[in-house]
Amino acid sequence: MRIVDKPVICSAIAEVKEHMARAARENSRLPDEVTLVAVSKTFPAESIRTAASCGQRDFGESYVQEALAKQKALSGLDLVWHFIGPIQSNKTQEIAENFDWVHGVDREKIALRLSRQHPASLQALNVCLQVNVSGESTKSGVAPDEVFALAANVSGLPGLQLRGLMAIPAPNQDPRPGFRLLRTLKNALNERGYKLDTLSMGMSGDYEIAIQEGATLVRVGSAIFGKREYG
Ligand SMILES: *Cc1c(COP(=O)(O)O)cnc(C)c1O
């Protein structure tokens, strides 16, 4: 087996985890209350194998075909797969059949397809609703005031487990207001009877801030695997 940059990847993971633990304590939480999803999109299966060899279990991918090829190559490993990319209707079946989590659900139509296509033999697919917290017209994500209606339509769909909310604040501006808005929306939903336990927010540039603001899951790519050539 070819070992790709093992010391580099493993020390990067250790460093990210150290920063995560510090941010969690600053937010009066324990380090293990925040999950690290290592975003491996565009990097080869061997990089994932290396990360797994130093204890990393959760991986995030954005491109379905690329992800399926890596899952096949790594089928002997006990990994948790997160789909974090935009979801096209014609990809829902492969997502429903091959991922444990899907973070970018922002319309009912996609949720209905995932529910219908999710094999009953598998554990429920964990779903986060993506919210457009920065009001960018081009960005995917449901508008903040529409998340209540979407949650009502998604929760209770067979095969899906509504776990929480996800956001990607606009780049090049303070991410804090967006993170706070997402936390406020999750709390508002729980006050209405939902049992959401996940705030999926924070990437390489802002995961510590996200944890300070309540993130329970951060999606970190380049700080672990290095700079991407695309995507
Ligand atoms: C690529 C991607 C990430 C990781 O981004 P980095 O800045 O490399 O950490 C996180 N979340 C989503 C939705 C992504 O598409």
The ligand as a MOL file (V3000), in Angstrom:
LIG
                    3D

  0  0  0     0  0            999 V3000
M  V30 BEGIN CTAB
M  V30 COUNTS 15 15 0 0 0
M  V30 BEGIN ATOM
M  V30 1 C -15.3860 22.1980 0.1010 0
M  V30 2 C -16.3400 22.3590 1.2070 0
M  V30 3 C -15.8890 22.4350 2.5310 0
M  V30 4 C -14.4270 22.4360 2.9320 0
M  V30 5 O -13.8330 23.6500 2.5880 0
M  V30 6 P -12.3700 24.0400 3.1460 0
M  V30 7 O -12.3510 25.5170 3.0520 0
M  V30 8 O -11.3870 23.3790 2.2520 0
M  V30 9 O -12.2730 23.5570 4.5330 0
M  V30 10 C -16.8430 22.5230 3.5450 0
M  V30 11 N -18.1640 22.5490 3.2700 0
M  V30 12 C -18.6280 22.4870 2.0070 0
M  V30 13 C -20.0900 22.5160 1.7680 0
M  V30 14 C -17.7320 22.4000 0.9460 0
M  V30 15 O -18.2210 22.3470 -0.3030 0
M  V30 END ATOM
M  V30 BEGIN BOND
M  V30 1 1 1 2
M  V30 2 1 2 3
M  V30 3 2 2 14
M  V30 4 1 3 4
M  V30 5 2 3 10
M  V30 6 1 4 5
M  V30 7 1 5 6
M  V30 8 2 6 7
M  V30 9 1 6 8
M  V30 10 1 6 9
M  V30 11 1 10 11
M  V30 12 2 11 12
M  V30 13 1 12 13
M  V30 14 1 12 14
M  V30 15 1 14 15
M  V30 END BOND
M  V30 END CTAB
M  END
